[in-house]
Amino acid sequence: MAAALADLDRANLDPEVRLVLAMLRTVTRGTVTAHDMRGLLAAGVTRPQIEDALDVGWAFNVITRLADTFEFKVPTKPALEVAAKMLLKRGYKM
């Protein structure tokens, strides 16, 4: 993960993962075209994989923008670790 964030083009990733992450970067910063999507499909990324990536990317973009707008406080690392352990134990439940 750290390598992908530091330098996506040089990170040790499956080619399909690299392409999807690059597409998400483009979606976040600009506009994706039909040509971009055809390139992903031609590289072997399936339509459901693209749709899943776009869904997750959309959710994180919205959450981040709302958090920034409402000035949410980011928990400390120890608090995040407690929350992560709870989620791993119980999962997401509504």
C-alpha positions as a Markdown table, in Angstrom:
| # | Residue | x | y | z |
|---|---|---|---|---|
| 1 | Met | 0.0 | 0.0 | 0.0 |
| 2 | Ala | 2.7 | 2.4 | 1.0 |
| 3 | Ala | 4.6 | 1.7 | -2.3 |
| 4 | Ala | 1.4 | 2.3 | -4.3 |
| 5 | Leu | 0.8 | 5.6 | -2.6 |
| 6 | Ala | 4.4 | 6.7 | -2.9 |
| 7 | Asp | 4.8 | 5.8 | -6.6 |
| 8 | Leu | 2.0 | 4.0 | -8.3 |
| 9 | Asp | 4.0 | 3.4 | -11.5 |
| 10 | Arg | 6.8 | 1.6 | -9.7 |
| 11 | Ala | 4.9 | -0.2 | -7.0 |
| 12 | Asn | 5.0 | -4.0 | -7.1 |
| 13 | Leu | 1.3 | -4.6 | -8.1 |
| 14 | Asp | -0.6 | -6.8 | -10.5 |
| 15 | Pro | -1.0 | -4.8 | -13.8 |
| 16 | Glu | -4.8 | -4.8 | -13.5 |
| 17 | Val | -4.6 | -3.4 | -10.0 |
| 18 | Arg | -2.3 | -0.7 | -11.1 |
| 19 | Leu | -4.6 | 0.2 | -14.0 |
| 20 | Val | -7.7 | 0.4 | -11.8 |
| 21 | Leu | -5.8 | 2.6 | -9.2 |
| 22 | Ala | -4.7 | 4.9 | -12.0 |
| 23 | Met | -8.2 | 5.1 | -13.2 |
| 24 | Leu | -9.4 | 6.0 | -9.7 |
| 25 | Arg | -6.7 | 8.7 | -9.5 |
| 26 | Thr | -8.0 | 10.1 | -12.8 |
| 27 | Val | -11.6 | 10.0 | -11.6 |
| 28 | Thr | -10.7 | 11.8 | -8.4 |
| 29 | Arg | -8.6 | 14.5 | -10.1 |
| 30 | Gly | -10.3 | 14.9 | -13.5 |
| 31 | Thr | -12.4 | 13.1 | -16.0 |
| 32 | Val | -12.4 | 9.5 | -17.2 |
| 33 | Thr | -13.3 | 8.8 | -20.8 |
| 34 | Ala | -14.8 | 5.9 | -22.7 |
| 35 | His | -11.3 | 5.4 | -24.1 |
| 36 | Asp | -10.0 | 4.9 | -20.6 |
| 37 | Met | -12.6 | 2.3 | -19.8 |
| 38 | Arg | -12.0 | 0.4 | -23.0 |
| 39 | Gly | -8.3 | 0.3 | -22.1 |
| 40 | Leu | -9.1 | -1.3 | -18.7 |
| 41 | Leu | -11.4 | -3.8 | -20.4 |
| 42 | Ala | -8.8 | -4.6 | -23.0 |
| 43 | Ala | -6.2 | -5.2 | -20.2 |
| 44 | Gly | -8.5 | -7.8 | -18.7 |
| 45 | Val | -10.2 | -5.8 | -16.0 |
| 46 | Thr | -13.9 | -6.9 | -15.9 |
| 47 | Arg | -16.8 | -4.6 | -15.9 |
| 48 | Pro | -17.9 | -5.7 | -12.4 |
| 49 | Gln | -14.3 | -5.0 | -11.1 |
| 50 | Ile | -14.4 | -1.5 | -12.6 |
| 51 | Glu | -17.9 | -0.8 | -11.1 |
| 52 | Asp | -16.8 | -2.1 | -7.7 |
| 53 | Ala | -13.7 | 0.2 | -7.8 |
| 54 | Leu | -15.8 | 3.2 | -8.8 |
| 55 | Asp | -18.3 | 2.5 | -6.1 |
| 56 | Val | -15.6 | 2.3 | -3.4 |
| 57 | Gly | -13.8 | 5.3 | -4.8 |
| 58 | Trp | -17.0 | 7.3 | -4.9 |
| 59 | Ala | -17.8 | 6.5 | -1.3 |
| 60 | Phe | -14.3 | 7.4 | 0.0 |
| 61 | Asn | -14.4 | 10.7 | -2.0 |
| 62 | Val | -17.7 | 11.7 | -0.6 |
| 63 | Ile | -16.8 | 10.7 | 3.0 |
| 64 | Thr | -13.5 | 12.6 | 2.7 |
| 65 | Arg | -15.1 | 15.7 | 1.3 |
| 66 | Leu | -17.8 | 15.7 | 4.0 |
| 67 | Ala | -15.2 | 15.1 | 6.7 |
| 68 | Asp | -13.2 | 18.0 | 5.5 |
| 69 | Thr | -16.2 | 20.3 | 5.2 |
| 70 | Phe | -17.4 | 19.5 | 8.7 |
| 71 | Glu | -13.9 | 19.5 | 10.1 |
| 72 | Phe | -14.1 | 16.0 | 11.5 |
| 73 | Lys | -11.3 | 15.1 | 13.9 |
| 74 | Val | -9.1 | 12.2 | 13.0 |
| 75 | Pro | -8.8 | 9.7 | 15.9 |
| 76 | Thr | -5.4 | 9.0 | 17.3 |
| 77 | Lys | -3.5 | 5.9 | 16.1 |
| 78 | Pro | -4.3 | 4.0 | 19.4 |
| 79 | Ala | -8.0 | 4.8 | 19.0 |
| 80 | Leu | -8.0 | 3.7 | 15.4 |
| 81 | Glu | -6.3 | 0.4 | 16.5 |
| 82 | Val | -9.1 | -0.2 | 19.1 |
| 83 | Ala | -11.8 | 0.4 | 16.4 |
| 84 | Ala | -10.0 | -1.8 | 13.9 |
| 85 | Lys | -9.8 | -4.7 | 16.4 |
| 86 | Met | -13.5 | -4.3 | 17.2 |
| 87 | Leu | -14.4 | -4.3 | 13.5 |
| 88 | Leu | -12.3 | -7.4 | 12.9 |
| 89 | Lys | -14.0 | -9.1 | 15.8 |
| 90 | Arg | -17.6 | -8.1 | 15.2 |
| 91 | Gly | -17.6 | -6.9 | 11.6 |
| 92 | Tyr | -19.8 | -4.1 | 10.3 |
| 93 | Lys | -23.3 | -4.4 | 11.8 |
| 94 | Met | -26.2 | -2.0 | 11.6 |
